[in-house]
Amino acid sequence: MTLSPRLKKTVDFAGKCGVVADIGTDHALVPVYLIENGLYRKAYACDIRPFPLKRAEEYISSRNLSDKITAILSDGLKNVPADVDTVIIAGMGGEMIIDILSSDIAHSGSLFVLQPMTSINDLRLFLYSNGYSILDEEIVSEHRDKKLYSVMKVKRTGEKAVFSELDVLLSPALQLKKTCEKDLYIIKNISSRLEIIENLKKSNFPDLEYMKKTESEIKLLERCLNAE
Ligand SMILES: C[S@@+](CC[C@H](N)C(=O)[O-])C[C@H]1O[C@@H](n2cnc3c(N)ncnc32)[C@H](O)[C@@H]1O
């Protein structure tokens, strides 16, 4: 089975271990890949909605993996057994990922692989402020670079991190990366901020604090453009 670059990076960050839970599994592509490739011995394919869960069950059964992958109807991690080593939450908004992490303690010792579709800076801020450490982060591109995705490998340390304004825009692990995808991500972030500033300038009552913050973020981002 071939996964999209986004999901391939997600499974690569999950590595090889014992029991994995895929939250918001939809088609169950991720758990099926991890089990078929012998990377995990057991998986929970979890979704909040019955229809995607049924689709997941059908796919799992079509691959003869019903003895190794259990489909669970669950809002986030609520109905997920505690024996998991790794929790994957991919293809969801950053706010939803924050909600799921905030309402759970039973799985806090797991490795988390997070792939937010939106609110990425909010998610990084939440992680730093709530005792999680971003061990690794990479930007993956799809559709000829039209779509860029962040994938993060995260562990809860329980220690509140000291972090900078730049760390919210790019995690320290991502700052160290020298890839074209990272540069494209930075350029996209700079462009959206330039647009914000243009719009603020057109406004009769521009929010000057917000403008200053946005300009400062652009400067920080520009300094990180460095792919070889
Ligand atoms: C866009 S799909 C992502 C599928 C797959 N994880 C991926 O990355 O391609 C999002 C899935 O998350 C499920 N979902 C949304 N909120 C959820 C929650 N709180 N708990 C579990 N699943 C949720 C949806 O029903 C949907 O099937």
The ligand as an SDF file (V2000), in Angstrom:
LIG
                    3D

 27 29  0  0  0  0  0  0  0  0999 V2000
  -10.0990   14.5100    7.4870 C   0  0  0  0  0  0  0  0  0  0  0  0
  -10.2570   12.9950    8.3010 S   0  0  0  0  0  0  0  0  0  0  0  0
   -8.5620   12.5310    8.5370 C   0  0  0  0  0  0  0  0  0  0  0  0
   -8.3290   11.0860    8.2330 C   0  0  0  0  0  0  0  0  0  0  0  0
   -6.8950   10.6010    8.4410 C   0  0  0  0  0  0  0  0  0  0  0  0
   -6.5290   10.6600    9.8560 N   0  0  0  0  0  0  0  0  0  0  0  0
   -5.9360   11.3940    7.6110 C   0  0  0  0  0  0  0  0  0  0  0  0
   -5.1050   12.1210    8.1730 O   0  0  0  0  0  0  0  0  0  0  0  0
   -6.0110   11.2980    6.3620 O   0  0  0  0  0  0  0  0  0  0  0  0
  -10.7340   13.4740    9.9220 C   0  0  0  0  0  0  0  0  0  0  0  0
  -11.4310   12.3510   10.6710 C   0  0  0  0  0  0  0  0  0  0  0  0
  -11.4280   12.7010   12.0620 O   0  0  0  0  0  0  0  0  0  0  0  0
  -12.6730   12.3270   12.6200 C   0  0  0  0  0  0  0  0  0  0  0  0
  -12.8380   13.1230   13.8510 N   0  0  0  0  0  0  0  0  0  0  0  0
  -13.1510   14.4340   13.9550 C   0  0  0  0  0  0  0  0  0  0  0  0
  -13.1870   14.8060   15.2440 N   0  0  0  0  0  0  0  0  0  0  0  0
  -12.8680   13.7100   15.9770 C   0  0  0  0  0  0  0  0  0  0  0  0
  -12.7490   13.4380   17.3680 C   0  0  0  0  0  0  0  0  0  0  0  0
  -12.9550   14.3810   18.2880 N   0  0  0  0  0  0  0  0  0  0  0  0
  -12.4190   12.1930   17.7690 N   0  0  0  0  0  0  0  0  0  0  0  0
  -12.2100   11.2180   16.8500 C   0  0  0  0  0  0  0  0  0  0  0  0
  -12.3290   11.3980   15.5280 N   0  0  0  0  0  0  0  0  0  0  0  0
  -12.6490   12.6230   15.0950 C   0  0  0  0  0  0  0  0  0  0  0  0
  -13.6650   12.5840   11.5090 C   0  0  0  0  0  0  0  0  0  0  0  0
  -14.8580   11.8510   11.6900 O   0  0  0  0  0  0  0  0  0  0  0  0
  -12.8700   12.1600   10.2720 C   0  0  0  0  0  0  0  0  0  0  0  0
  -13.1100   10.8120    9.9350 O   0  0  0  0  0  0  0  0  0  0  0  0
  1  2  1  0
  2  3  1  0
  2 10  1  0
  3  4  1  0
  4  5  1  0
  5  6  1  0
  5  7  1  0
  7  8  2  0
  7  9  1  0
 10 11  1  0
 11 12  1  0
 11 26  1  0
 12 13  1  0
 13 14  1  0
 13 24  1  0
 14 15  1  0
 14 23  1  0
 15 16  2  0
 16 17  1  0
 17 18  1  0
 17 23  2  0
 18 19  1  0
 18 20  2  0
 20 21  1  0
 21 22  2  0
 22 23  1  0
 24 25  1  0
 24 26  1  0
 26 27  1  0
M  CHG  2   2   1   9  -1
M  END
$$$$
